[in-house]
Amino acid sequence: MRSHRYNLYMQENRSYLPPADRVGALIASVLLTFALTRLIQSPRFTLTITLPGFYFAYPLTLGTAMTILAAALTATGMDWLTRSHPALGQKPNIEHLMLPTLTTFVIGALLSLLDGTAWWVVFVCSAILLLIVFQAEYITIDPSAPTYGFARAGLTALAYALFLILVTSLRFSGVRMFLLVPVIFIAAGLICLRILHLDGADRWDFPWAIGIAFVCAQIGAGLHYWPLTSIQFGLALVGPLYALTMLSVSLTENIPLRRALPGPVIIIGLAWVSAIFLS
């Protein structure tokens, strides 16, 4: 009888975590995609578009294709993974695909800038990061899970960290502004949508997400030609994203603007002051 109760207890606790075999297969598939990029040498191609008064050139490599493939593989794998959760039922699972897909894309962008030992260190750390985000997204499917609060906080922190890494990598790579602005807009919008949806109210705050993404994209465009380092550029953007998302959450909860405004203002000030002192 005692053994039977123990088995039931373990089954109930394991139900909040994804199946280990599925998680392992998904992580292995994503990492294999990145490893192939490292092992296979491929020629570089340049996509060029020439119009009257307009010239567009973008280098295409195997790494670019593999990063897109890894992101698509992650989205498909997370759909397969979350469908096994007993609490999902007939509910859509699109919100649980966003951060894992963005995580894979950011990892691919970062790996494309590294070489040697640094590449392998980030590659190994990527396995741990993917494991964390896969499990956290799986846990947040059921708000009654004992570790839901912890998983929610972890995903929120991860979202801002991913945005910081992404914009810092873009700045370091010297990407042109007509590519930088759309990437910032899309990444900020997806992150804002996911964070606002984590409140458990089962709603999509598209007006807030689009507005915050537009502000971040405009700031990124304005700072593009400033003599800023990569980390300065990242801090100058992640501050407004965090502050405006925090403000939207407060106003959604009917907190008066006078009480909701000081916190975001302080956050933006701290982010920008930190960027100045890092010069």
Salt bridges, closest charged atoms under 4 A:
ASP79 OD1 - ARG83 NE 3.39
GLU95 OE2 - HIS96 NE2 3.47
ASP115 OD1 - ARG38 NH1 2.76
GLU137 OE1 - HIS96 ND1 3.00
GLU137 OE1 - ARG194 NH2 2.84
ASP199 OD2 - ARG203 NH2 2.93
ASP202 OD1 - HIS197 NE2 3.69
ASP205 OD1 - ARG203 NE 3.47
